[in-house]
Amino acid sequence: MSNQNRNYPAKSRDLPMPMAAQQGYGISEQSWKVLTEVTFPTAKTPEAILMALDYCKARKLDIFKKPVHIVPMWSAALGRNVETVWPSIMEIQTTASRTGVWAGMDRPVWGPDVTKTFTGRYKDDNEQWQESSVTVTFPEWVAVTVYRIVAGKRCAFTEEVYWLEAYSTAGGKNSQVPTAMWIKRPKGQLAKCGKAASLRAAFPEECGYAAEEMDGKTLDDIADGRVIDGSASVVNAAEFGSDDHVLGDDSGVNANRVINLSKIHPKVQKAVAELVRRTAAAGAWKAAYDYANQKFKGIDLTFALAELDKVSEVDPRATAALSQTDSTGMPPLSPKEMAMNQARQTLGNTA
């Protein structure tokens, strides 16, 4: 019996049920059918649903109430979308409520309506680029006030969120066309973002960004430091571990797993993205893998190797490079990058 047959015994659905769904989460075939066809109908991989199951299990949430969403996000390093898991606004409100000091939330206050025409390309359901022009009327901004008990007093926390800064685009960061949901519900979607922003202000240690805020964004936004607790992306996932330990060989590293991005420091994510970019440009794959093994440890190393694997698999130069002896330094900087580093060092010395 092949490994594929062992991991995916059910062949009757578009998304076959992994063995881990039953063994790790007690999911029946019928429940898996509900998850794939009702709860997460747009999920493209079983691993994405396993990530959602893992999040809900850790947070003691009922997954069938859809406390999380599976959101495709554009990865510039990979040149394609990857599936990520983000908490819904309902889950963020649940988190705030569990603190015992959430004291309510006012109705949204809206800014003036604005009408704007968006023209450009977007990706359809088949990942094909299409041209579009759409006119949307939307509130310029929304402000939501959340209350928290602080030192026995009911304190107000208010954040303003602007539609043009928050709306999700249908083609990633280089597109201006809103997604279908932001066209259909321009006020409703902005209200969710306003609630999430004010809940973060009131509960900065408990609440993060919501799925409604991340839809249509890119993984580069995460690498910029805006990481949400519970976010995750699929990294060549063939097997899934229900705990924080890495499954695999004796080295403790296995790229064939799901990486929870909330456990990867933003600086590590940014460093890995830069390593992948420079390696792809220079073709110095052996040096990149050696550098990663020296620079990172534990789950950070797993993440770095998995990111390198995904790009090296589609680079024809990688096979030959990995079979040769190479230096263990980081792939070389371009002249522009060398000049920028020198400028940063000069500024740092004069500060």
Secondary structure, 3 states (H helix, E strand, C coil): CCHHHHHCCCCCCCCCCCHHHHHHHCCCHHHHHHHHHHHCCCCCCHHHHHHHHHHHHHHCCCHHHCCEEEEEEEECCCCEEEEEEEECHHHHHHHHHHCCCEEEECCCEECCEEEEEEEEEEECCCCCEEEEEEEEEEECEEEEEEEEEECCEEEEEEEEEEHHHHCCECCCCCCCCECHHHHHCHHHHHHHHHHHHHHHHHCCCCCCCCHHHHCCCEHHHHHCCCCCCCCCEEECCCCCCCCCCCCCCCCCCCCCEEECHHHCCHHHHHHHHHHHHHHHHHCCHHHHHHHHHHHCCHHHHHHHHHHHHHHHCCCHHHHHHHCCCCCCCCCCCCHHHHHHHHHHHHHHHHC
